[in-house]
């Protein structure tokens, strides 16, 4: 509890799932804290679950509370560059996030994953594989369960997904291994540019013993060198090999499992599998011991998820592809036998989608553009057609389908123009797939 010495007044900024987990955690601590909560939204999510005894201010900032605090704990959605937070920092009041509080308390080994794309799958897969050898594993952070809700004395290993937003306010997280998967343009509405975004990601290495990095992306290497293990699509370290016309995941050129024996969809998921194996090796789990579990893993919902395979027509839900790089990754991994009917669009977040054009030109594809920024895609392929909604697009696709075709939602955009979140968008795609496939 030495981190809490001298701290009496704590202000939590931002409620929601994460903020609520922070409040509940603070209330469990054995020290006597004064806890206040600020949320600039009038009725934020989670308010109905907040202890009525907690002082709460909504609808605006409450600077008096902030400037009286000994510690401010911010929600990841609030940038450090926010003027009110800058004023707090200028008054030498520490500002942290929930992951920093987790770092103060965790008493079991921790591995963590960041990157622009793929981190949720790697986090989930690493947890599943670790559980398959009998470990009690806490999986969460930016995926699923908030990190503070994972804290328990009987956990053998913590596996955390960490966003750049979370890393901004994290400075003392000790990691057995930190995986940095890739860097591509995202959240440019939050950062001043790619360098600013990249620096936030680099914070994952600050107290990591080993870095797991992408051989094909120099941005993933730690700026301040620490021991590294690499992954990629050649025969070095964690990679792939070809033996007798068959491709295998491999370590140092030695085959581990045939690619055709995996149930994951998409070539990018081979890289994700290699990262999980590399992370587990750093905590003493040999790759060979988890191969059986890897063979049965089908991936996360909304991430290149095969939702229907009927009459040799595949419907693939990749609603989690909320940026260009995710969609490019999904397209690069597909093995098509017929035409790809690709659904794109939503909220583009100011991104430039022109990099899709040369990729689409190499595919047997028909492009269906919908949502707020669907027009941003209309000139990327001669087949492109514009629709208001995803359902209208799918209604146009169905009469065109032939055996061997695939229908994929991989929108390269956020969903908030027409859906509550990317999960709701993916659920609607799955519903429509089942409706029209049957």
HUTAQUI-V169915 format. One record per residue. RES is the residue in three letters. SS is DSSP state (@ for helix, = for strand, . for the rest). PSI is psi in radians with two decimals (none if undefined). OMEGA is omega in degrees with one decimal (NA if undefined). Layout:
# HUTAQUI-V169915
res,ss,psi,omega
RES,SS,PSI,OMEGA
RES,SS,PSI,OMEGA
This chain:
# HUTAQUI-V169915
res,ss,psi,omega
UNK,.,0.14,-175.4
UNK,@,-0.47,178.6
UNK,@,-0.40,-175.3
UNK,@,0.00,178.8
UNK,.,2.26,178.7
UNK,.,-0.03,179.4
UNK,.,2.08,177.8
UNK,.,-0.69,-177.0
UNK,=,2.06,179.8
UNK,=,2.30,174.6
UNK,=,2.18,177.0
UNK,=,2.17,-178.3
UNK,=,1.98,-179.7
UNK,.,2.17,-178.3
UNK,.,-2.06,-176.7
UNK,@,-2.95,-176.6
UNK,@,-0.81,-177.3
UNK,@,-0.84,-179.3
UNK,@,-0.69,178.5
UNK,@,-0.67,178.3
UNK,@,-0.62,177.7
UNK,@,-0.84,-179.6
UNK,@,-0.83,-179.1
UNK,@,-0.67,178.2
UNK,@,-0.80,-179.9
UNK,@,-0.65,179.8
UNK,@,-0.45,-180.0
UNK,@,-0.30,-176.0
UNK,.,2.57,-177.7
UNK,.,0.19,177.3
UNK,.,2.76,-175.1
UNK,.,1.77,-176.9
UNK,.,2.52,167.9
UNK,=,2.07,-174.3
UNK,=,2.22,174.3
UNK,=,2.66,-178.7
UNK,=,2.33,175.2
UNK,=,2.36,170.6
UNK,=,2.21,-176.3
UNK,.,-0.23,173.4
UNK,.,2.59,-176.5
UNK,.,-0.79,179.2
UNK,.,1.40,-175.7
UNK,.,2.71,174.5
UNK,.,2.50,-179.1
UNK,.,-0.18,-175.9
UNK,@,-0.63,-178.4
UNK,@,-0.35,-179.2
UNK,@,-0.06,-178.5
UNK,.,2.36,176.7
UNK,.,2.13,-178.9
UNK,.,-0.34,-179.8
UNK,.,-0.26,-179.4
UNK,.,2.26,175.5
UNK,=,2.26,-174.0
UNK,=,2.34,176.8
UNK,=,2.26,-178.7
UNK,=,2.82,173.2
UNK,.,-0.21,180.0
UNK,.,3.07,173.6
UNK,.,2.63,176.2
UNK,.,1.44,-170.9
UNK,@,-0.56,178.8
UNK,@,-0.79,179.0
UNK,@,-0.80,-176.9
UNK,@,-0.74,-175.5
UNK,@,-0.18,173.8
UNK,@,-0.16,-171.5
UNK,.,2.66,169.2
UNK,.,-0.39,-179.8
UNK,=,2.37,174.6
UNK,=,2.25,178.9
UNK,=,2.01,-175.1
UNK,=,2.63,171.7
UNK,.,2.55,179.9
UNK,.,-0.42,-179.1
UNK,.,-0.12,-178.6
UNK,.,2.01,-176.9
UNK,.,2.54,175.5
UNK,.,-0.42,-179.4
UNK,.,-0.15,177.8
UNK,.,2.25,-174.5
UNK,@,-0.69,-179.2
UNK,@,-0.65,177.5
UNK,@,-0.64,176.2
UNK,@,-0.63,178.1
UNK,@,-0.69,176.4
UNK,@,-0.83,-179.5
UNK,@,-0.66,179.5
UNK,@,-0.39,177.1
UNK,.,0.27,174.5
UNK,.,0.56,174.3
UNK,.,2.15,-177.4
UNK,=,2.44,177.6
UNK,=,2.12,-178.1
UNK,=,3.01,174.2
UNK,.,-3.11,-176.6
UNK,@,-0.52,-179.5
UNK,@,-0.59,176.4
UNK,@,-0.73,175.9
UNK,@,-0.69,175.7
UNK,@,-0.77,-178.7
UNK,@,-0.60,179.3
UNK,@,-0.42,-169.8
UNK,@,-0.37,-172.8
UNK,.,2.33,-178.1
UNK,.,0.41,174.6
UNK,.,2.82,179.4
UNK,=,2.53,-179.6
UNK,=,2.34,166.5
UNK,=,2.64,-176.3
UNK,=,2.70,-175.5
UNK,=,2.30,170.7
UNK,=,3.07,-177.5
UNK,.,2.82,179.9
UNK,.,-0.56,-176.4
UNK,.,2.57,173.6
UNK,.,-0.14,-171.3
UNK,@,-0.54,178.8
UNK,@,-0.77,178.9
UNK,@,-0.79,-180.0
UNK,@,-0.74,179.7
UNK,@,-0.87,-179.1
UNK,@,-0.81,-178.6
UNK,@,-0.75,178.6
UNK,@,-0.75,177.9
UNK,@,-0.78,179.6
UNK,@,-0.77,-178.6
UNK,@,-0.69,178.4
UNK,@,-0.69,177.8
UNK,@,-0.52,-177.5
UNK,@,-0.34,177.0
UNK,.,0.26,170.2
UNK,.,0.12,179.8
UNK,.,2.60,171.1
UNK,.,1.91,-168.6
UNK,=,2.36,172.4
UNK,=,2.02,-177.4
UNK,=,2.23,179.6
UNK,=,-2.55,-175.3
UNK,=,-2.00,179.2
UNK,.,-0.09,178.6
UNK,.,2.25,171.8
UNK,.,-1.96,-171.3
UNK,=,2.28,174.8
UNK,.,2.52,-173.3
UNK,@,-0.71,-176.6
UNK,@,-0.44,177.6
UNK,@,-0.20,-179.2
UNK,@,-0.32,-170.9
UNK,.,2.15,178.8
UNK,.,2.65,-176.5
UNK,.,-0.41,-173.8
UNK,.,0.27,177.2
UNK,.,2.34,177.2
UNK,.,-0.52,-175.9
UNK,=,2.32,172.2
UNK,=,2.36,175.9
UNK,=,1.99,-173.9
UNK,=,2.34,164.4
UNK,=,2.26,-177.8
UNK,.,2.17,175.4
UNK,.,2.88,175.7
UNK,@,-0.60,179.3
UNK,@,-0.77,179.7
UNK,@,-0.66,-177.5
UNK,@,-0.46,179.3
UNK,@,-0.62,-174.7
UNK,.,0.38,180.0
UNK,.,2.21,-176.2
UNK,.,-0.16,-176.1
UNK,.,0.50,-179.1
UNK,.,1.98,178.1
UNK,.,2.20,-176.6
UNK,=,2.39,170.5
UNK,.,-0.71,177.5
UNK,=,2.50,177.9
UNK,=,2.15,179.0
UNK,=,2.25,176.8
UNK,=,1.90,-167.1
UNK,.,-0.77,-173.2
UNK,.,2.90,175.8
UNK,.,2.16,175.7
UNK,.,2.89,-174.5
UNK,.,2.19,176.1
UNK,.,2.74,176.1
UNK,.,0.59,179.5
UNK,.,-0.17,172.6
UNK,.,-0.14,-179.9
UNK,.,-0.66,-173.8
UNK,.,2.75,-179.7
UNK,.,-0.24,179.5
UNK,.,-3.12,-177.1
UNK,@,-0.61,-179.1
UNK,@,-0.71,177.5
UNK,@,-0.80,178.2
UNK,@,-0.79,-178.8
UNK,@,-0.67,179.8
UNK,@,-0.65,177.3
UNK,@,-0.76,179.2
UNK,@,-0.66,-177.2
UNK,@,-0.35,-178.1
UNK,@,-0.30,179.6
UNK,@,-0.42,-176.4
UNK,@,-0.07,-169.3
UNK,.,-0.71,179.1
UNK,.,0.66,179.6
UNK,=,2.43,177.4
UNK,.,-0.65,-177.4
UNK,.,2.48,176.0
UNK,=,2.31,171.9
UNK,=,2.03,-170.1
UNK,=,2.81,-175.6
UNK,=,2.03,-178.7
UNK,.,-0.41,-177.4
UNK,.,0.10,-179.1
UNK,.,1.70,-175.7
UNK,@,-0.41,179.7
UNK,@,-0.35,-176.4
UNK,@,-0.16,-179.8
UNK,.,2.46,-179.9
UNK,.,2.40,178.2
UNK,.,-0.75,174.1
UNK,.,1.90,-168.0
UNK,.,2.33,169.4
UNK,.,2.91,178.5
UNK,.,2.36,-176.9
UNK,=,2.61,169.2
UNK,=,2.36,-173.8
UNK,=,2.75,173.3
UNK,=,2.71,-179.9
UNK,.,-2.97,-173.4
UNK,.,0.57,170.2
UNK,.,-2.89,-171.3
UNK,.,0.02,-179.5
UNK,.,2.64,173.6
UNK,.,-2.12,175.1
UNK,=,1.98,-174.5
UNK,=,-2.63,179.8
UNK,=,2.66,174.3
UNK,=,2.72,174.0
UNK,=,2.23,176.7
UNK,=,2.12,178.9
UNK,.,0.88,176.1
UNK,.,0.37,178.7
UNK,=,2.40,-178.3
UNK,=,2.42,-179.6
UNK,=,2.54,160.1
UNK,=,2.49,-172.1
UNK,=,2.80,171.3
UNK,=,2.15,-177.3
UNK,.,0.68,177.4
UNK,.,-0.07,-179.5
UNK,=,2.17,-174.9
UNK,=,2.46,178.0
UNK,=,-0.78,-179.5
UNK,=,2.47,177.6
UNK,=,2.37,-179.6
UNK,@,-0.66,-177.8
UNK,@,-0.24,178.0
UNK,@,-0.10,179.5
UNK,.,2.59,-179.2
UNK,.,-0.08,178.1
UNK,.,2.50,178.2
UNK,.,2.32,172.4
UNK,.,2.43,-176.8
UNK,.,-0.56,178.8
UNK,@,-0.45,178.7
UNK,@,-0.27,170.6
UNK,@,-0.77,177.0
UNK,@,-0.73,178.6
UNK,@,-0.68,178.3
UNK,@,-0.71,179.1
UNK,@,-0.69,179.3
UNK,@,-0.78,179.6
UNK,@,-0.75,178.7
UNK,@,-0.70,179.6
UNK,@,-0.73,178.3
UNK,@,-0.80,-177.1
UNK,@,-0.60,177.6
UNK,@,-0.58,-178.9
UNK,@,-0.32,176.2
UNK,.,0.32,172.4
UNK,.,0.23,179.2
UNK,.,1.99,-177.7
UNK,.,2.46,-179.3
UNK,@,-0.70,-176.1
UNK,@,-0.49,-174.8
UNK,@,-0.21,-177.1
UNK,@,0.11,-176.9
UNK,@,-0.68,179.7
UNK,@,-0.74,178.5
UNK,@,-0.65,179.3
UNK,@,-0.66,-179.0
UNK,@,-0.48,-175.7
UNK,@,-0.10,-175.1
UNK,.,2.22,-176.2
UNK,.,-0.03,176.0
UNK,.,3.04,-179.5
UNK,.,2.60,172.7
UNK,.,2.43,176.7
UNK,.,0.19,179.6
UNK,.,1.60,-175.4
UNK,.,0.81,-176.5
UNK,=,2.16,176.4
UNK,=,1.89,-174.9
UNK,=,-0.49,177.0
UNK,=,2.39,172.3
UNK,=,1.61,-171.4
UNK,=,2.34,-178.4
UNK,.,0.64,179.9
UNK,.,0.49,172.6
UNK,=,2.14,-176.6
UNK,=,2.36,174.6
UNK,=,2.06,-171.7
UNK,=,2.12,-179.1
UNK,=,1.83,176.7
UNK,.,0.79,-177.0
UNK,.,-0.40,178.8
UNK,.,-0.23,178.3
UNK,.,1.43,-176.9
UNK,.,0.12,175.2
UNK,.,2.96,-175.3
UNK,@,-0.77,-175.6
UNK,@,-0.65,178.4
UNK,@,-0.75,179.3
UNK,@,-0.72,176.4
UNK,@,-0.72,178.4
UNK,@,-0.75,179.9
UNK,@,-0.74,-179.2
UNK,@,-0.63,-178.2
UNK,@,-0.38,-175.7
UNK,.,-0.06,-174.7
UNK,.,2.51,173.2
UNK,.,1.77,-171.0
UNK,.,2.45,172.8
UNK,.,-0.39,177.6
UNK,.,-2.63,-178.4
UNK,.,2.51,172.7
UNK,=,2.13,174.1
UNK,=,1.83,-169.2
UNK,=,2.19,177.9
UNK,=,2.16,180.0
UNK,=,2.71,173.6
UNK,=,3.03,-174.5
UNK,.,-2.36,177.3
UNK,=,1.97,-172.1
UNK,.,-0.21,178.6
UNK,.,0.53,176.1
UNK,.,0.22,-176.1
UNK,.,2.73,174.4
UNK,.,2.03,-174.3
UNK,.,0.17,-174.6
UNK,.,-0.41,179.3
UNK,@,-0.28,176.3
UNK,@,-0.51,-171.1
UNK,@,-0.90,-179.6
UNK,@,-0.53,178.4
UNK,@,-0.80,179.5
UNK,@,-0.58,-177.8
UNK,@,-0.34,-179.4
UNK,.,-0.04,-174.4
UNK,.,2.68,169.0
UNK,.,1.57,-167.1
UNK,=,2.60,166.3
UNK,=,2.32,-171.5
UNK,=,2.30,-178.8
UNK,=,2.02,-171.8
UNK,=,2.29,-178.4
UNK,=,2.99,173.2
UNK,.,-3.05,-173.0
UNK,.,-0.81,-175.3
UNK,.,0.50,177.7
UNK,@,-0.52,179.7
UNK,@,-0.42,-178.6
UNK,@,-0.24,-176.4
UNK,@,-0.17,-165.5
UNK,.,-0.45,-179.1
UNK,.,0.18,-175.2
UNK,.,-0.27,-179.3
UNK,.,2.48,-178.1
UNK,.,-0.43,-177.5
UNK,.,-0.15,-169.3
UNK,.,2.36,176.3
UNK,=,2.56,-173.8
UNK,=,2.33,177.3
UNK,.,2.77,176.8
UNK,.,-0.81,-175.2
UNK,.,2.84,176.5
UNK,@,-0.69,-178.6
UNK,@,-0.72,177.3
UNK,@,-0.69,178.7
UNK,@,-0.77,-178.6
UNK,@,-0.64,176.1
UNK,@,-0.57,177.5
UNK,@,-0.51,-178.8
UNK,@,-0.75,-168.4
UNK,@,-0.82,-179.6
UNK,.,-0.31,-177.3
UNK,.,-0.24,-169.2
UNK,.,2.42,175.3
UNK,.,2.82,179.0
UNK,.,2.32,-178.6
UNK,.,-0.21,-180.0
UNK,.,2.83,174.2
UNK,=,2.49,172.7
UNK,=,2.10,-177.0
UNK,=,2.21,167.6
UNK,=,1.88,174.6
UNK,.,1.36,-157.1
UNK,.,-0.25,-179.7
UNK,.,0.21,-175.0
UNK,.,2.78,170.4
UNK,=,2.93,-169.4
UNK,.,-0.06,-163.0
UNK,.,-0.04,174.4
UNK,.,-0.58,-174.2
UNK,.,-0.15,-176.8
UNK,.,2.77,179.1
UNK,.,-0.64,-179.9
UNK,.,3.11,-177.5
UNK,@,-0.47,178.3
UNK,@,-0.77,178.5
UNK,@,-0.68,177.5
UNK,@,-0.77,179.0
UNK,@,-0.67,177.8
UNK,@,-0.70,178.7
UNK,@,-0.69,176.0
UNK,@,-0.79,179.6
UNK,@,-0.71,178.6
UNK,@,-0.81,179.9
UNK,@,-0.65,178.0
UNK,@,-0.84,179.5
UNK,@,-0.65,-178.9
UNK,@,-0.86,-174.4
UNK,@,-0.42,179.8
UNK,@,-0.40,-178.4
UNK,.,none,NA
